[in-house]
């Protein structure tokens, strides 16, 4: 079953269960997928759907942190709930040790020696980690390793 079909099935299940909060989050995802398909005039495969889910999760994390800074815990909690719902469609996240191993392998493959080589390491890392790690955190770790 494709990821897109799984999302459709989850929407139907949320409708039947009358779970309005979950239904809202899943509909938001479906709308984003359809919008991307219309904009790009393509049918998204699992990789494209995964990229859309990652983008929405990142947006929700940013919004939650801004709501926390503005002292709006009610809105931040809503964003975190949506992150929880959307994260169910992402592959299992890498542990810190696994992330460090992937970073070390990407640096070795790129032959990176300093921070100037960051542009060669990150594209390789992005391909390896698709959906399995937060790329902002990965970038921070690569910078720290290349700066040392």
HELIX and SHEET records of a PDB file:
HELIX    1   1 UNK A    3  UNK A   17  1                                  15    
HELIX    2   2 UNK A   20  UNK A   40  1                                  21    
HELIX    3   3 UNK A   46  UNK A   69  1                                  24    
HELIX    4   4 UNK A   73  UNK A   87  1                                  15    
HELIX    5   5 UNK A   96  UNK A  110  1                                  15    
HELIX    6   6 UNK A  115  UNK A  117  5                                   3    
HELIX    7   7 UNK A  118  UNK A  129  1                                  12    
HELIX    8   8 UNK A  135  UNK A  147  1                                  13    
END                                                                             
